Amino acid sequence: MSLTVEEILQLPGLEEMALRAGKAQRQRSVRWPYVAENDGIADWVMGGELVFVTGINLARSEANLLRLVREGHACGIAGLVILTGDAFIQRIPASVVALAEQCGLPLIEQPYLLKMVIVTHLIGTALVQMAQGQRSRDDILGQLLNGDYPSLAIIGQRAAAQQLDLQGPRRLAVLRLGGLDALFTHQPTEDAERQLQHIRQALQDHLQAWSRALATPLPVTVQGDLFVLLLAADEDPRLGLARQYPALQHLSAPLTVFIGVSSLVQDCGQYRQALGEARQALDVAESLLPASGLCDYSELGVLRLLQAIPDKQVIDDFIRQTLGSLLEAGRKHPNTLLHTLDALLMENGNALKAAQRLNIHRNTLNQRLQRIEQQSGHSLDDPLFRMNASVALLVWRMTDAQLQEHT
């Protein structure tokens, strides 16, 4: 795990540094310390920095400090440290503290008597040590996730040395950001990239803070565009991640977070299998767009069977034979009957609830149901037709969602 603002404040020798605002965000990861010598910092930071403001080479007014808080928040810095003393910045204005608290930006006060050379040396040393440990932990987990390791015995020895608890059954969760096409289409590439990295850092910080609070935490690892979490068997990932989802969505706006969860695996030798399962569930979540953003592999049911069919033409033919007669190409909304049938099946055949789901009058629903039976040649009371339609609509929803996304 990376070094957080809170962990920096707990380093021996830095006891005089005090957190004045942004306590709720003290778990933010710190990439490195940066001493600001300019009016603004927006052009000089990339996100994750712990920015120090001395006032030695540049007079810092209250307005300038407010500007630094705003820019730091917008750029995703880890925190802002203001040096105070008689010579330069006598105190941190209350307005600056209030703005930092409002933005959720950790604001730290450091007395001038605590020399910067000591502070940066202690932080730099801790960051190097943490980075070395992080590389080892990432390497261990990466090998297990890829199934490319010399032996479980050696991996176990390395994990024990790095205090990685890989014992016992686990479930694996993967998260991915959706909506990148729109992000890079609607603004300059440089701005989109900056925003993306800001979002990814904020998301990783939040996930790491949540992981630390679990009974048996493991580091959040990154594999390509995936964030990977390993959760203990006694922790319900669906419940925990569902509770975190609103915060994850807020941090990721305007992008969207999708989550896939694996079934339970008994030991670390099965992490590669768990990663494959979680990715399959993630693909389904991105296709079906569930309200929670999450799909559990153990609940995929018939989708697992469909995914095992090598010839996708078989699935296409089944959907066309089951639903093709309900497509009304000559109408303004050709998929109306499909949406109606889907709503009826979603409500377990309850026509009143289906009409409410579709926001239409009951008489309108009845007319559509008559057309469905006429055009399909099947009764809606036929359990076989309802089963086939349910499976076909499940796949159709996935395909329809994908088509809308590409459009």
C-alpha positions in Angstrom: 0.0 0.0 0.0 1.2 3.6 -0.6 2.0 6.1 2.0 -0.9 8.2 3.1 -1.2 11.7 4.5 -2.1 10.2 7.9 1.0 7.9 7.9 3.2 10.9 7.0 1.9 12.8 10.0 2.7 9.8 12.2 6.4 9.6 11.1 8.9 10.0 14.0 10.2 13.6 13.9 7.1 15.1 12.3 4.9 15.3 15.4 4.8 19.1 15.2 2.9 19.0 11.9 -0.8 19.4 12.6 -3.8 18.6 10.4 -6.1 21.6 10.3 -8.7 20.6 7.7 -9.7 17.7 5.5 -9.5 15.0 8.2 -12.0 12.8 6.2 -9.5 12.6 3.3 -6.3 11.9 5.4 -6.1 8.4 3.7 -5.1 10.1 0.4 -1.9 8.6 -1.1 1.2 10.8 -1.4 3.3 10.4 -4.5 6.1 12.9 -3.5 6.6 16.2 -1.7 6.7 19.4 -3.8 7.6 22.9 -2.6 5.6 25.6 -4.4 7.5 28.7 -5.4 4.9 30.2 -7.8 1.7 32.1 -7.5 -0.3 29.0 -8.6 0.4 25.3 -8.7 -2.0 24.1 -11.5 0.7 24.0 -14.1 3.2 22.3 -11.8 1.4 19.3 -10.3 -0.1 16.1 -11.7 -2.0 14.9 -8.7 -1.0 13.1 -5.6 1.7 15.6 -4.4 2.0 16.9 -0.9 2.5 20.6 -1.7 4.5 22.8 0.7 4.0 26.5 0.8 6.7 28.5 2.7 6.1 32.2 1.8 9.9 32.7 1.9 10.5 33.6 -1.8 6.9 34.8 -2.5 4.6 36.7 -0.3 1.4 34.7 0.3 -1.8 36.7 0.8 -5.0 35.2 2.0 -6.4 35.4 -1.6 -3.3 33.5 -2.9 -3.7 30.8 -0.3 -7.4 30.4 -1.2 -6.3 30.1 -4.8 -3.8 27.3 -3.9 -6.5 25.4 -2.1 -8.8 25.6 -5.1 -6.1 24.6 -7.6 -4.9 21.9 -5.3 -8.4 20.4 -5.1 -9.0 20.7 -8.8 -5.6 19.0 -9.6 -6.0 16.2 -7.1 -3.0 16.9 -4.8 -2.7 14.7 -1.7 -2.6 17.7 0.6 -1.4 21.3 1.2 1.2 22.1 3.9 1.5 25.7 5.0 4.5 26.8 7.0 3.7 29.3 9.7 5.8 31.6 11.9 6.6 35.2 12.7 8.7 35.8 9.6 6.4 35.0 6.7 3.0 33.5 7.1 2.0 34.2 10.6 -1.1 32.1 10.6 -3.4 30.2 8.3 -6.5 32.4 7.7 -9.8 30.9 8.9 -11.2 31.3 5.4 -8.5 29.0 4.0 -9.2 26.4 6.6 -12.9 26.5 5.9 -12.4 26.2 2.1 -10.0 23.3 2.5 -12.6 21.6 4.7 -15.3 22.3 2.2 -13.2 20.8 -0.6 -12.1 17.8 1.4 -8.4 18.8 0.9 -6.1 17.8 3.8 -4.6 21.1 5.1 -1.5 20.8 7.3 0.2 23.4 9.4 4.0 23.2 9.8 6.0 25.5 12.1 9.0 27.2 10.5 11.2 25.9 13.3 10.7 22.4 11.9 13.3 22.6 9.1 12.2 21.7 5.6 15.3 19.7 4.9 14.4 17.4 7.8 10.8 17.1 6.7 11.5 16.3 3.1 14.3 13.8 4.1 12.0 11.9 6.4 9.1 11.9 3.9 11.4 11.0 0.9 13.0 8.2 2.8 9.6 6.8 3.9 8.3 7.1 0.3 11.3 5.2 -1.1 10.9 2.4 1.5 7.2 2.2 0.9 7.7 2.2 -2.9 10.1 -0.7 -2.6 7.7 -2.7 -0.5 4.8 -1.8 -2.8 6.7 -3.1 -5.8 7.4 -6.4 -4.1 3.7 -6.7 -3.0 2.5 -5.8 -6.5 4.9 -8.3 -8.0 3.7 -11.1 -5.7 0.0 -10.4 -6.4 0.6 -9.9 -10.1 2.3 -13.3 -10.4 -0.6 -14.9 -8.6 -3.2 -13.2 -10.7 -1.4 -14.1 -13.9 -0.6 -17.7 -12.7 3.1 -17.1 -13.5 5.1 -17.9 -10.4 7.9 -20.4 -9.6 6.0 -22.2 -6.8 3.4 -21.5 -4.1 6.1 -22.2 -1.5 8.3 -19.4 -2.7 5.4 -17.0 -3.2 4.3 -17.8 0.4 7.8 -17.0 1.7 7.9 -13.7 -0.1 4.3 -12.8 1.0 5.2 -13.5 4.6 8.3 -11.3 4.4 6.0 -8.4 3.0 3.3 -9.1 5.6 0.8 -10.1 2.9 -1.8 -12.4 4.4 -2.7 -14.8 1.6 -4.1 -17.5 3.8 -7.6 -18.8 3.6 -10.4 -18.4 1.0 -11.0 -15.1 -0.8 -13.2 -13.5 -3.4 -11.8 -11.1 -6.0 -13.4 -7.9 -7.2 -12.4 -5.9 -10.2 -13.4 -2.4 -11.0 -13.2 -0.5 -14.3 -14.1 3.0 -15.5 -16.6 3.3 -18.3 -17.3 6.3 -20.5 -13.8 7.1 -21.7 -14.9 7.7 -25.3 -17.1 10.6 -24.2 -14.4 12.0 -21.9 -11.8 12.2 -24.7 -14.3 13.2 -27.4 -15.7 16.3 -25.6 -12.5 18.0 -24.5 -8.8 18.4 -25.5 -6.7 15.2 -25.0 -4.4 16.8 -22.5 -7.3 18.0 -20.3 -9.0 14.6 -20.6 -5.9 12.8 -19.6 -5.4 15.0 -16.6 -9.0 14.5 -15.5 -8.7 10.7 -16.0 -5.6 10.4 -13.9 -7.2 12.6 -11.2 -10.2 10.3 -11.1 -8.1 7.1 -11.1 -6.0 8.4 -8.2 -9.1 9.4 -6.2 -10.7 6.1 -6.9 -7.5 4.2 -5.8 -7.2 6.3 -2.6 -10.8 5.6 -1.7 -10.5 1.8 -2.3 -7.3 1.6 -0.3 -8.8 3.5 2.6 -11.8 1.1 2.5 -9.5 -1.9 2.2 -7.5 -0.8 5.2 -10.7 -0.8 7.3 -11.5 -4.4 6.5 -10.6 -7.2 8.9 -8.0 -8.7 6.6 -6.9 -6.0 4.2 -4.8 -6.5 1.1 -3.4 -3.8 -1.2 -5.4 -2.6 -4.1 -3.5 -3.6 -7.2 -3.8 -2.2 -10.7 -3.7 -4.4 -13.8 -4.0 -2.4 -16.9 -7.4 -0.5 -16.6 -8.5 -2.7 -13.7 -8.5 -2.1 -10.0 -8.2 -5.4 -8.2 -9.3 -6.1 -4.7 -9.0 -9.4 -2.7 -11.7 -9.8 -0.1 -11.9 -12.3 2.8 -14.5 -15.0 2.7 -16.3 -13.6 5.8 -16.8 -10.2 4.0 -19.8 -9.9 1.7 -18.4 -8.1 -1.3 -21.8 -7.3 -2.7 -22.9 -5.6 0.5 -19.7 -3.8 1.1 -19.2 -2.6 -2.5 -22.9 -1.7 -2.8 -22.4 0.6 0.2 -19.3 2.1 -1.4 -20.8 2.5 -4.8 -22.4 6.0 -4.4 -19.0 7.4 -3.2 -17.2 5.6 -6.0 -19.6 7.1 -8.6 -19.2 10.5 -7.1 -15.4 10.3 -7.3 -15.5 9.0 -10.8 -18.0 11.5 -12.4 -18.4 12.0 -15.3 -17.2 8.5 -15.8 -19.0 5.4 -14.5 -17.7 2.6 -12.3 -18.4 -1.1 -13.1 -17.6 -4.0 -10.8 -17.3 -7.7 -11.2 -16.9 -10.2 -8.4 -15.6 -13.8 -8.5 -16.9 -16.8 -6.8 -15.1 -18.0 -3.6 -11.6 -19.5 -4.2 -9.9 -21.5 -1.5 -6.3 -20.5 -1.8 -3.9 -18.1 -3.6 -3.2 -20.7 -6.2 -6.7 -20.0 -7.6 -6.3 -16.2 -7.9 -5.9 -16.5 -11.7 -9.2 -18.4 -11.9 -10.8 -15.8 -9.7 -9.6 -12.9 -11.9 -11.0 -14.6 -15.0 -14.4 -15.0 -13.3 -14.4 -11.5 -12.0 -13.7 -10.1 -15.5 -16.6 -12.2 -17.0 -18.9 -10.7 -14.3 -17.5 -7.2 -15.1 -18.3 -7.6 -18.8 -21.9 -8.5 -17.9 -22.1 -5.5 -15.6 -21.0 -3.2 -18.3 -23.5 -4.7 -20.7 -26.6 -4.9 -18.4 -25.9 -1.7 -16.5 -27.3 -2.8 -13.1 -28.2 0.0 -10.7 -25.5 -1.2 -8.3 -22.9 -1.3 -11.1 -22.0 -4.8 -9.8 -22.3 -8.3 -11.2 -21.5 -11.4 -9.2 -20.0 -14.4 -11.2 -21.8 -16.9 -8.9 -25.1 -15.3 -9.9 -24.5 -15.2 -13.7 -26.6 -18.4 -14.1 -27.6 -18.9 -17.8 -25.1 -16.3 -19.0 -22.3 -18.7 -17.9 -23.8 -21.3 -20.2 -24.2 -18.9 -23.1 -20.6 -17.7 -22.7 -19.5 -21.3 -23.1 -21.1 -21.7 -26.5 -18.2 -21.3 -29.0 -20.4 -20.6 -32.0 -22.1 -17.2 -31.3 -24.2 -17.7 -34.4 -26.2 -20.3 -32.4 -27.1 -17.6 -29.8 -28.0 -15.1 -32.5 -30.3 -17.6 -34.3 -32.0 -18.4 -31.0 -32.7 -14.7 -30.3 -33.9 -14.1 -33.8 -36.2 -17.1 -33.7 -37.6 -16.1 -30.3 -37.9 -12.3 -30.6 -37.6 -11.6 -34.3 -41.3 -11.5 -34.9 -41.7 -8.8 -32.3 -39.4 -6.3 -34.0 -41.6 -3.7 -35.9 -39.2 -2.1 -38.3 -41.9 0.1 -39.9 -42.7 1.9 -36.6 -41.0 4.9 -35.1 -40.0 2.8 -32.0 -39.4 -0.7 -33.5 -38.4 -2.2 -30.1 -41.6 -1.3 -28.3 -42.9 -4.8 -28.0 -39.6 -6.1 -26.8 -39.4 -3.5 -24.0 -43.0 -4.4 -23.1 -42.4 -8.1 -23.0 -39.2 -7.5 -21.0 -41.1 -5.4 -18.4 -43.8 -8.0 -18.1 -41.3 -10.7 -17.4 -39.3 -8.5 -15.1 -42.5 -8.1 -13.0 -43.1 -11.8 -13.0 -46.2 -11.5 -15.2 -47.8 -8.7 -13.1 -49.4 -6.5 -15.8 -50.2 -3.6 -13.4 -46.5 -3.3 -12.3 -45.3 -3.7 -15.9 -47.5 -0.8 -16.9 -46.1 1.3 -14.1 -42.5 0.3 -15.0 -43.1 1.4 -18.6 -45.1 4.5 -17.4 -48.0 3.7 -19.7 -51.8 3.2 -19.2 -53.0 -0.4 -18.5 -55.1 -0.4 -21.6 -52.0 0.5 -23.7 -50.2 -2.4 -22.1 -53.1 -4.8 -22.9 -53.0 -3.7 -26.5 -49.3 -4.4 -26.8 -49.6 -7.8 -25.1 -52.3 -8.8 -27.6 -49.9 -7.8 -30.4 -47.1 -9.8 -28.8 -49.2 -12.9 -28.8 -50.4 -12.4 -32.3 -47.0 -11.7 -33.8 -45.1 -14.3 -31.9 -47.8 -17.0 -32.2 -47.3 -17.9 -28.5 -49.4 -17.4 -25.5 -47.9 -15.4 -22.7 -49.2 -18.1 -20.3 -47.0 -20.6 -22.0 -44.1 -21.3 -19.5 -41.7 -22.5 -22.3 -42.2 -19.3 -24.3 -41.7 -17.2 -21.2 -38.5 -19.1 -20.3 -37.1 -18.8 -23.9 -38.1 -15.1 -24.0 -36.5 -14.4 -20.7 -33.1 -15.9 -21.9 -33.4 -14.2 -25.3 -34.2 -10.8 -23.7 -31.3 -11.1 -21.3 -28.9 -11.4 -24.2 -30.8 -8.8 -26.3 -30.5 -6.3 -23.4 -26.7 -6.8 -23.4 -26.5 -6.3 -27.2 -28.9 -3.4 -27.2 -26.9 -1.6 -24.4 -23.7 -2.2 -26.4 -25.3 -0.8 -29.6 -26.5 2.3 -27.8 -23.0 2.8 -26.2 -21.3 2.6 -29.6 -24.0 4.9 -31.1 
